[in-house]
């Protein structure tokens, strides 16, 4: 039960409808489509390509490296631990090289573009023991923040058919797929855990028929690219207490957030977000759109630009420092914020939904009056 994770006093701080989250000012979007075996990635890639092209986007598809290697004669199963480590390192290097090549080609063109990646860098970690993965990062000088957060604008995970749609699970249509249903479910969970901590992570399960699953995934892609201005529901709850550490797989990141002075009624902020001394920076502007709705424009910035924008900090507002724990629960992506400053001890739990009427996992909520919260 959800109350076993966090005790909520029943206060829904706010339920906000936001249009076009996240909508970047950069016309080049990078999106990972991942998930367990037989999740529907091939079908989704075709559907996404058609939809985006109809809205004027140039669409680039980065193929799955493991499949390319398998079709080229590289055995993916039956390796020793040493062989597996070398294989996955090669896959990761090839993955980044392909992505970078596609990005250069896309940047050379004109007009908005989307790069769709059939799997991403963090997928490799799901195939390696944790110690081997950490050793690989150290050896190559990589960090999880750089591989997970800086390369992609969003990550969409399609749950394997072996979890909730077992009758449709099979291995015949992919030369790189060999897993039994049990192995597929375990791999799917490891892949979900690998992407915990990404700021825009969506899990699409098998709670509907396959057409409904593809439709929900298309909605997630549309939200990233801003077509056709989809609306997202954001709910935030006041938490009485959550155990530390959380008794579920999670990823913790550090966040420093400062609000900036504006003169047009918008809300602007800069944020430093990262782990283990490695940080990424973003600038976000939120503008009123309609009653109860806002449009959000977010863009990555450099450390130097971050420092320059801090000169515009609103002197009436203090820096917010918090630790954010990202975790999955019953197929939904939650973010638990534990504040360090200025209100040490405050804990807020946030979830983003596609529909205001969408149910959330059982909680201890008592349905208290909602109020707007300035994050």
N, C-alpha and C positions, 0 to 999 in steps of 0.2 A: 504494500500500500504506500502511496505517496507520503502520507504523514510520517512514515518511518524515516524518510529522508530529511524533511524539513517540517517544522511546526509553524503553521500559519495562523495568525490571530483573526483571520477572516476579513482583512482589510484589502480590498481591491483599490490600489492607489489610483490607477487609471487604466482605461481601455481606449487606446488612441488609434484612429485610422490615419495611415500615412500613405500618400500617393507617391509611387515611383521610388521605392526604397530597394536597393541602393541605386541611385542614378548618378553615374559618374560624368564629369565634364569631359573626360577622355573618350573620344569616339571609338577607341579600340578596346573591346571587352574580351576578357579571357575567362572561360568557364570550363570547369572540370565536370565531366559526367562519369561517375564511378558507381561501384556497387558490386555485390556478389555475383557469382555465375548465373547466367540465364535470368538477368533482372530486367532486360528490355532495352539495353543501351543502343543496340543496332537500330531498332525501330525508332527510338527517341531521336537519335542523331539525324535520321532521315526526316522526321517530322519537324524537328527544330530548324534544320536547314531550309526546308520549304517555307516555314512560317517567317523566319527572319528575312529570307530573300524577298518575300512578298512585301515586306516593309522597307525595302531599300538597303538592307545590310549586305555587305560582302561577307560571305561565310567561308571560313577555312576549317577543315577537319584534320586534326592531328591524330594519326592512327595509333592504335594500341601497340606498343613496342613488343610486348610478349608474343602477341599473335604474329607479328612480322617475323620474329625470330623462329617461332614454331613452324611457320610456313616455309622458312628457309632451311629447316632441318635441324635446328637447335633443340635438343631434348630439354623439356621444362620440368620433368618429374624424375624421381629416382636418383637425385644428386646427393653426394655427401655434403655435410655441413660446409666444408671448405669450398666445394664446387658451387653450392647454393649462394654463398656469400659473394663469390666472384660473379656469378650470373646476375644476381640482383643489382650489384654495383654497375655492371655493364648496362643493364636495363635502365637504371636511373640516369646514367650519363647520356645514353641514347635519347631518353625521354626529354631531357633538358635541351640537348642539341636540336632535336626536332622542333620543340616548342619555340626555341630562339630563332630558328630558321623561318618558321611560319610567322613569327612576330615581325621579323625584318621585312618579309614579303608583304605582310598586311600593312605595315607602316609606310611602305613605298607607294601604296595606292591612295586614292582619294575617296572621301566619304566614309560613313560609319562602317565599322567592321567588327566581326565577332570571330574569335578563335575558340573552337570547341575541341577540348582535349579528351580523347577516349582514354580515361584514367590519367592520374597525375602523379607527381613526385612522391607524395606520402603513401601511395598504394604499396610501394616497395617495402615499407616497414611492416606491412601486414604479413609478408612472406618470410620474415626473418625473426629469429629470437631477439628480444629487446636488447640484450647485451651486444649482439652482433650489429644491430642497427646503430647503437650508440657508438660503437667502435668505428663503423663506417663514417658516421658524421665527423668524428674527431679526426680520423685519418685524412679526410678530404677537406677539412676546414669548413664544413657546412653547419647550419643550424636549422632546427625545426621551424623557427620563425620565418627564416628566409625561404625555405622549401615549401612551407604550408601557406603562409599568409601573404607574402609579397608577390608571388607569381600569378595568383588567380584572384579574380574579383568575386567569384562565387564557386561553391562546390555543391553538386546535386548528386545524391546517393540513391540509386534504385535498388531496393531490397531484392535479394534473390527470390526466384519463384519457389525455391525449396523451403522458404519461410512464409507460409500463408497461402501459397498457390501450388502445392506440391504436385498436383496432377499435370501441371504444365512444365515441370522441370525436366530438362534433358541435356545431353551433351553432344548430340549429333551435328549441330549446326556451327560448331566452333572447334577448330583443330587444337586450340590451346586449352580447352575445357576438358577436365578429366575427373573432377571431384564428384564424390557421392553426395546425396542430399545432406547427410550429416556434416560432411566436410564443407559443403557449400555454405551451410548455416554458420558454422564456426568461422569460416573465412569472411563472410559478410559482416559478422560482428567485429572482427579485427579491423576490417576496412573502415567501419564506422568509427571505431575508437581512434584510428590513425588520424582522422580529420578533426577530432575534437579540438576546439580552440580557434578554428577558423571563424572570422567574424560573420560570414554569410554562408552558413552550412544548412542544407535542407535534406531531409530524409523522406523519400517517397515509398511508402509501404504497399502491401497487397490487400489493403482493406476494401478496395473496389475491384471491378473487373479490369481487364488489361487496358481497355480503351480509357477508362477513368483514371488509371495510373498514368498513362501517357499525357492525358489532359492536365493532371495536377503538376506533372513535371514541366509541361509547356508553360503553365502559369508561373512556375518558379523562374524559368528562363526569361519570360516576358517581364517579370518584375526587375530583373537585373538590367535588362536593356531599355526599360522604360516604355515598352509597347504592350498594350495600348493604355498606358498610365494605370496599371493595376493597383488596387488598394490592398494594403496589408494591415492587419489588426495586431496591435501591440498591447499586451497586458502586463501589468507590473503589480506585484504583491509585496506587502510588508511581511517580513519573516520574523517570527518570534525567536526561533533557534534552529540552526542546522549543525549537525555534528561535523567536527573537523578532525581528520579529513572526511570527505563525503564517502559513504559506503558503496559508491558506484564508480565505474571508470570515468575519469574526468581529466580535464586539462586546465591548469591555472595560469592566468596571465596577469601582468601588472598594467595598470592604466593610470595615467596622469591626464587630467582634462582641465582646460582653461577656456572660459568664455571671453569673447572679444567684444569690443565696442562696435556698435553699428548705428546707422542713422536712418535706415529705411524700414524699421519695424521687424526686420528678420532677426534670427538668432544664429550667431556664428560661434564656432568653437574650434580649437585645435586639440588633438589627442596624441599622446605617446603611448604605444601599446607594444608589449613584448614579453620576453622570457629570458632568463639567464644572461642578462646584460645585452641582449640583441633587441633593438626596437625598430618599429615602423611608425610613420607619422601620417596623420590625415587631417584635412581641413573640411569642415562640414558647415553648410548653411541651410537653415530650415526657414521656409517662408510660409505664411498662412495661405491656404488654398480655398477653403470653404469652412463652414461651421464644423468644428471638430476634426478638420483634416489639414495636413500640412504637406508641402512638397520638400523633399530633402535632396540636396546636391552634395555629393561627397567625392573628394579627390585625394589621391596620395600625394604627399609632398616630401621634400628632402629634409634632412635634419637642419640644414642651414635656413631653409624657408620657415621651418617650424620656429626656430629661434627668432627670426625676424618678425613673424606674426605675433609672437609673445609680447612684443613691444606694444601691441594694440590691446593688451589684456584689459578687461573691464575692472577698474579698481574697486568697484562695489561688490565684486564676487570673488570668493576664495578659490584656490586651486582644489580640485577634487582628486583625491588619491584613493584607489580601491584595488582590491584583488578580485578578479573575476574567475569563477569556476564554471566551465562549460561542460555540460553533460547531456546525454540522451536518456529519456524516460518514456517508455511506451511509444516509441517512434517520434517523439517531439523533442526539439532542441531547446534546452533551458540554459539561462545564464544567471548565475547567482553572484551578486555583487556584495562583497564585504568591505565596508568603507573604513579607511584609515584616517582620512581627513576630509572635511572638517568635522564630521559627525562619527567619530570612532565608535564602532559597535553596531552601527546601522547595517541591516541586511535586507536586500531587495532581490526578489526573484522575478525574472522576466521571461516571457515566451512570446513568440511571434506566430500568428495564425493566418490562414488564407481567408477565413470567413468568420464574421462576428458570431455566427451561430455554431461554430465548430466546438465540439466538446473538448475538455481538457481532462487529464487523468484525475481520479478522485483526490480531493484535498480536504483540509479541515476548514475550508472557507465557510463562513456563516452568511455571506451575502451582504456585508456592510455597504454603506453608501460609498459610491466611487467619487474620487476627486482627481483633478488634474495634478500631475506631478512634473515639476521641472527637473529633468534629468541632468 
